[in-house]
Amino acid sequence: MKNYDFDRVPSRKNTDSVKWDYLQRYFGQEDVLPMWVADMDFPSPPAVSQALEERVQHQIYGYTAPPDSLRAAICHWIRRKHDWEVEEEWLILTTGVIPAMSTALHTFTRPGDTILIQPPVYPPFFSLVTKNGRKLVENPLTLQNGSYSMDLEDLAGKVKDVEMLFLCSPHNPVGRIWTREELEQLGELASKEVVVVSDEIWWDLSLGEKHVPFGSLPAHISGNSITCISPSKTFNIPGLKVGAAIIPDHKLRRRFVKELERRCLSGGNIFGFIAAEAAYSEGDEWLYQLKNYLQGNIDFLLNFFTAHLPEIKVIKPQGTFVVWLDFRGLRLTEDELRELILKQARVGLISGLEFGREGAGFQRINIACPREGLKEGLERILEAVKARE
């Protein structure tokens, strides 16, 4: 068994990395330690690189259809990792989760229809709705004793008037792995006319808790659902633009495919297909070791704040590699918090307000980096806070 070294990584500078090379554009300054956008600083599994290198050597990169072996690899992975029997015909390959969600939006709703989301949540959930002429209804999560939960009472009063529900599972940014009971309660509240579109891009990155795919629930709950997945977060290949929508209902699936064809969005990336198949076929041990390393980083972060900055509360994630930090104990305005993190600490995080108004006073940090890099970022924050005292 090979041991993977997540402490030693190549530099990503001067590779057109969004995370590392566009700091001036995003933060307005270059001297920032980037811990924001949700990709990892770790190399992808060696099997992925090897498969890509072999294909590159062919030197012809013409139009390429997704091979049947890719669909088989995805279904086998889902069966092994998520205890869900997915048939190959249920898979509609896409260029990612957000494109799949956008296609679902255009397939099953019309301008003026109402879409429900559960903030604080991934920013594209907002823009997908508002930029496409749909109405936004918010069912905010509730925070109690350091953990978030769904407000099912509020949901019950709102979901009956919507056409579609965007579910984030596992949840970004708060890191919740929804329980089967929670998902079933949500599904029971959603009428058969509500299409549940579940973003499950983080589903392989659960850290202890068992992830339950929404589509694996009983048919009377999940029959009107679309589960959107991708290997991009799991294996650090988001730049290869590959994902899938899992749609068990043949009528929904047929309508979804027609919309892809109408918008000329069917097809995909030859290298994305190759990387995904290699990752799903040979990435088990790498992922196991990665999750152990990520858990170590989370433990390090928790211990650091407990020991040095107890006024900053950590929402301990059950999954993902992003962590939701509660800075409200510092009693700063949003401008003051931005000044502290960006100008004084010189750390690039994402403001909680990008995830909705419920994110006021919060910041999201990406901990998928070597532990020394995480330590440097946290020490910068500590130094900046102490300098204010």
Secondary structure, DSSP 4 states (H G I P E B T S, - for coil): -PPP-TT-----TTTT-HHHH-HHHHHS-S--EE--SS--SSPPPHHHHHHHHHHHTT------PPPHHHHHHHHHHHHHHH-----GGGEEEES-HHHHHHHHHHHH--TT-EEEE-SS--THHHHHHHTTTPEEEE---EEETTEEE--HHHHHHHHTT-SEEEEESS-TTT-----HHHHHHHHHHS-TTSEEEEE-TTGGGBSSSPP--GGGS-HHHHTTEEEEE-SHHHHT-GGG--EEEE--SHHHHHHHHHHHHHTT-----HHHHHHHHHHHHH-HHHHHHHHHHHHHHHHHHHHHHHHH-TTSEEE--SBSSEEEEE-GGG---HHHHHIIIIIIS-EE-EEGGGG-GGGTTEEEEE--S-HHHHHHHHHHHHHHHHHH-
